[in-house]
């Protein structure tokens, strides 16, 4: 699975990667190296973040369903068994 990003987003991330490498390693990298690094991150590491996002979304939806079920149950009216 490959995560696709808009060109503007990729360009921004590449600039941030170049700055990171410069400040952390005192090395300057060019656009090609930054793009290769970004491609690696998206292809090899990105799925971990994506899958965690799916798990987080699933948990949020499950919690909303529990809340919805509680709300629906609170609408029930008691039934009188007296005749």
BAZA-937231 format. One line per field, with one value per residue: residue number from 1; y, z negated, x of N, C-alpha, C, O in turn; residue in three letters. Coordinates in Angstrom, 2 decimals. Atoms other than C-alpha are relative to their C-alpha. Layout:
seq: c(NUM  ...)
n.Y: c(Y  ...)
n.Z: c(Z  ...)
n.X: c(X  ...)
ca.Y: c(Y  ...)
ca.Z: c(Z  ...)
ca.X: c(X  ...)
c.Y: c(Y  ...)
c.Z: c(Z  ...)
c.X: c(X  ...)
o.Y: c(Y  ...)
o.Z: c(Z  ...)
o.X: c(X  ...)
type: c(ala  ...)
END
This chain:
seq: c(1  2  3  4  5  6  7  8  9  10  11  12  13  14  15  16  17  18  19  20  21  22  23  24  25  26  27  28  29  30  31  32  33  34  35  36  37  38  39  40  41  42  43  44  45  46  47  48  49  50  51  52  53  54  55  56  57  58  59  60  61  62  63  64  65  66  67  68  69  70  71  72  73  74  75  76  77  78  79  80  81  82  83)
n.Y: c(-1.18  -1.22  -1.16  -1.07  -1.35  -1.06  -0.51  -1.07  0.64  0.67  -1.03  -0.51  1.04  0.09  -1.12  0.30  1.05  -0.62  -0.76  0.96  0.61  -1.03  -0.33  1.18  0.65  -1.03  0.38  -0.53  0.93  -0.65  0.41  1.42  0.78  -0.21  0.73  1.43  0.25  -0.08  1.20  1.11  -0.15  0.27  1.41  0.98  -0.37  -0.57  0.92  0.11  -1.15  0.15  1.03  -0.53  -0.91  0.81  0.54  -1.11  -0.34  1.10  -0.14  -1.16  0.38  0.94  -0.76  -0.75  0.97  0.29  -1.17  -0.03  1.07  -0.48  -1.04  0.63  0.71  -0.98  -0.44  1.01  -0.33  1.17  0.65  0.31  1.35  -0.04  0.07)
n.Z: c(0.00  -0.09  0.39  -0.99  0.55  -1.01  -0.28  0.95  1.27  -0.17  -0.04  1.37  0.79  -0.46  0.61  1.43  0.10  -0.25  1.20  1.08  -0.22  0.21  1.43  0.78  -0.44  -0.63  -1.40  -0.92  -1.03  -1.07  -0.23  -0.34  1.22  0.85  -0.60  0.24  1.41  0.15  -0.62  0.91  1.15  -0.41  -0.40  1.00  1.35  -0.06  0.35  1.46  0.43  -0.59  0.75  1.32  -0.22  -0.18  1.33  0.80  -0.52  0.37  1.42  0.17  -0.49  0.98  1.17  -0.40  -0.08  1.38  0.46  -0.72  0.57  1.30  -0.26  -0.50  1.12  0.91  -0.58  0.24  1.04  0.81  -0.30  1.21  -0.05  0.77  -0.77)
n.X: c(0.84  -0.77  0.80  -0.13  0.12  -0.04  -1.34  -0.34  -0.31  -1.30  -1.04  -0.18  -0.66  -1.39  -0.73  -0.16  -1.02  -1.31  -0.34  -0.26  -1.32  -1.01  -0.14  -0.35  -1.23  -0.84  -0.19  0.99  0.44  0.75  1.38  0.08  -0.20  1.18  1.11  -0.25  0.28  1.45  0.57  -0.26  0.88  1.37  0.18  -0.41  0.39  1.34  1.09  0.14  0.78  1.32  0.72  0.33  1.11  1.21  0.35  0.52  1.32  0.90  0.29  0.87  1.33  0.56  0.43  1.20  1.10  0.39  0.75  1.27  0.83  0.48  1.00  1.21  0.63  0.59  1.27  1.03  0.98  0.33  1.27  0.74  0.58  1.25  1.25)
ca.Y: c(0.00  3.37  6.52  9.21  12.84  16.01  17.56  20.59  18.33  16.24  19.40  20.68  17.37  17.23  20.67  19.57  16.43  18.51  20.80  17.84  16.16  19.45  20.20  16.63  15.52  18.78  17.41  19.05  16.84  17.78  17.34  13.88  12.54  14.08  12.57  9.15  9.40  10.43  7.58  5.13  6.50  6.39  2.86  1.15  3.08  4.80  1.67  1.46  4.98  4.30  1.10  2.85  5.55  2.89  1.29  4.68  5.46  2.03  2.56  6.00  4.61  1.74  4.22  6.35  3.22  2.39  5.94  5.74  2.44  3.97  6.99  4.77  2.64  5.78  6.55  3.34  3.75  1.51  -0.97  -1.23  -4.79  -3.67  -4.61)
ca.Z: c(0.00  0.96  -0.68  1.91  1.01  2.96  4.58  2.28  -0.77  0.56  1.30  -2.24  -3.79  -1.63  -2.89  -6.48  -5.91  -4.49  -7.52  -9.91  -8.37  -8.43  -12.10  -13.33  -11.27  -9.95  -6.43  -3.50  -1.27  2.02  3.38  4.78  1.48  -0.40  2.09  1.79  -1.99  -1.80  0.60  -1.80  -4.73  -2.81  -1.47  -4.42  -7.53  -6.45  -6.72  -10.46  -10.95  -8.61  -10.43  -13.79  -12.42  -11.33  -14.80  -16.46  -14.17  -14.83  -18.59  -18.30  -16.22  -18.68  -21.56  -19.65  -19.04  -22.76  -23.52  -20.84  -22.24  -25.72  -24.34  -22.48  -25.57  -27.59  -25.21  -26.08  -28.13  -31.03  -30.45  -33.16  -33.92  -35.95  -34.62)
ca.X: c(0.00  1.34  0.04  -0.61  -0.13  -0.85  2.23  2.09  2.10  4.99  6.98  6.39  7.42  10.56  11.58  10.98  13.06  15.90  15.79  15.64  18.69  20.57  19.86  20.24  23.22  24.69  24.30  22.62  20.54  18.95  15.47  16.20  17.52  14.58  12.14  13.77  13.56  9.91  9.12  10.75  8.78  5.50  6.04  7.70  6.68  3.47  1.32  2.07  0.69  -2.22  -3.18  -2.99  -5.27  -7.75  -7.62  -8.13  -11.08  -12.59  -12.32  -13.92  -16.81  -17.28  -17.47  -19.98  -22.08  -22.04  -23.16  -25.85  -27.10  -27.31  -29.16  -31.61  -32.25  -32.93  -35.83  -37.65  -40.79  -41.62  -44.41  -47.02  -48.09  -51.12  -54.56)
c.Y: c(1.24  1.17  1.12  1.34  1.00  0.54  1.06  -0.59  -0.69  1.01  0.55  -1.01  -0.13  1.12  -0.26  -1.11  0.57  0.79  -0.94  -0.60  1.03  0.27  -1.19  -0.58  0.97  -0.38  0.66  -1.08  0.77  -0.54  -1.50  -0.88  0.12  -0.77  -1.50  -0.37  -0.01  -1.23  -1.22  0.04  -0.36  -1.48  -0.97  0.29  0.51  -0.95  -0.20  1.14  -0.10  -1.00  0.46  0.98  -0.73  -0.56  1.09  0.39  -1.06  0.11  1.18  -0.33  -0.96  0.74  0.80  -0.94  -0.38  1.16  0.08  -1.05  0.43  1.07  -0.60  -0.73  0.98  0.52  -1.00  0.44  -1.26  -0.54  -0.40  -1.36  -0.05  -0.05  0.20)
c.Z: c(0.00  -0.31  1.00  -0.67  1.14  0.15  -1.00  -1.35  0.07  0.00  -1.39  -0.86  0.41  -0.61  -1.48  -0.21  0.21  -1.22  -1.15  0.14  -0.27  -1.49  -0.84  0.35  0.62  1.43  0.84  1.01  1.02  0.11  0.28  -1.23  -0.93  0.56  -0.19  -1.45  -0.24  0.61  -0.89  -1.19  0.37  0.29  -1.15  -1.41  -0.05  -0.37  -1.50  -0.53  0.51  -0.80  -1.40  0.09  0.18  -1.34  -0.88  0.45  -0.38  -1.47  -0.25  0.45  -0.97  -1.23  0.31  0.07  -1.40  -0.53  0.66  -0.55  -1.35  0.17  0.48  -1.12  -0.96  0.52  -0.23  -1.14  -0.80  0.38  -1.32  0.16  -0.79  0.93  -0.89)
c.X: c(0.88  -0.91  0.26  -0.25  -0.05  1.42  0.43  0.40  1.35  1.14  0.29  0.75  1.46  0.84  0.24  1.03  1.40  0.46  0.35  1.40  1.10  0.22  0.42  1.36  1.00  0.37  -1.08  -0.35  -0.83  -1.41  -0.12  0.15  -1.21  -1.19  0.16  -0.31  -1.51  -0.67  0.19  -0.96  -1.44  -0.23  0.23  -0.52  -1.45  -1.12  -0.19  -0.87  -1.44  -0.83  -0.37  -1.16  -1.32  -0.46  -0.60  -1.41  -1.02  -0.40  -0.95  -1.43  -0.67  -0.51  -1.25  -1.21  -0.49  -0.84  -1.37  -0.95  -0.56  -1.06  -1.32  -0.74  -0.66  -1.34  -1.13  -0.90  -0.30  -1.38  -0.64  -0.66  -1.32  -1.20  -1.16)
o.Y: c(1.34  1.31  1.51  1.50  0.78  0.51  1.06  -0.11  -0.58  0.78  0.77  -0.64  -0.29  0.89  0.03  -1.06  0.21  0.73  -0.69  -0.64  0.70  0.33  -1.02  -1.12  0.58  -0.11  0.75  -1.73  1.79  -1.37  -2.15  -1.83  -0.86  -1.35  -2.21  -1.43  -0.88  -1.80  -2.04  -0.96  -1.08  -2.03  -1.92  -0.63  0.31  -0.55  -0.46  0.92  0.20  -0.73  0.14  1.01  -0.30  -0.54  0.86  0.63  -0.75  -0.07  1.07  0.03  -0.84  0.42  0.90  -0.54  -0.52  0.95  0.40  -0.80  0.19  1.07  -0.17  -0.66  0.65  1.10  -0.67  1.07  -2.36  0.21  -1.10  -1.61  -1.12  0.63  0.17)
o.Z: c(-0.78  0.29  1.21  -1.46  2.19  -0.79  -1.46  -1.99  -0.85  -0.62  -1.75  -1.60  -0.45  -1.03  -2.00  -1.18  -0.50  -1.61  -1.88  -0.83  -0.84  -1.95  -1.86  -0.52  1.02  1.89  0.43  1.58  0.69  -0.68  -0.21  -1.42  -1.53  -0.19  -0.45  -1.71  -0.94  0.01  -1.04  -1.56  -0.36  -0.07  -1.31  -2.17  -1.04  -1.08  -1.95  -1.35  -0.22  -1.17  -1.89  -0.78  -0.33  -1.65  -1.57  -0.38  -0.74  -1.80  -1.07  -0.23  -1.26  -1.74  -0.52  -0.30  -1.61  -1.14  0.01  -0.72  -1.63  -0.54  0.05  -1.21  -1.57  -0.25  -0.04  -2.10  -0.25  0.75  -2.14  1.17  -0.96  1.95  -0.43)
o.X: c(1.83  -1.98  1.41  -1.18  0.56  2.21  1.57  1.34  2.16  2.18  1.44  1.66  2.33  1.97  1.32  1.79  2.34  1.63  1.31  2.16  2.13  1.36  1.09  2.06  2.09  1.48  -2.24  0.53  -1.45  -1.86  -1.04  -0.61  -1.65  -1.98  -0.81  -0.88  -2.03  -1.59  -0.72  -1.56  -2.12  -1.28  -0.53  -0.82  -2.15  -2.04  -1.30  -1.76  -2.38  -1.98  -1.45  -2.02  -2.36  -1.65  -1.59  -2.29  -2.16  -1.57  -1.87  -2.39  -1.86  -1.59  -2.16  -2.32  -1.69  -1.89  -2.36  -2.15  -1.74  -2.06  -2.39  -1.97  -1.68  -2.11  -2.30  -0.47  -0.36  -2.28  -0.04  -1.32  -1.89  -1.24  -2.30)
type: c(unk  unk  unk  unk  unk  unk  unk  unk  unk  unk  unk  unk  unk  unk  unk  unk  unk  unk  unk  unk  unk  unk  unk  unk  unk  unk  unk  unk  unk  unk  unk  unk  unk  unk  unk  unk  unk  unk  unk  unk  unk  unk  unk  unk  unk  unk  unk  unk  unk  unk  unk  unk  unk  unk  unk  unk  unk  unk  unk  unk  unk  unk  unk  unk  unk  unk  unk  unk  unk  unk  unk  unk  unk  unk  unk  unk  unk  unk  unk  unk  unk  unk  unk)
END
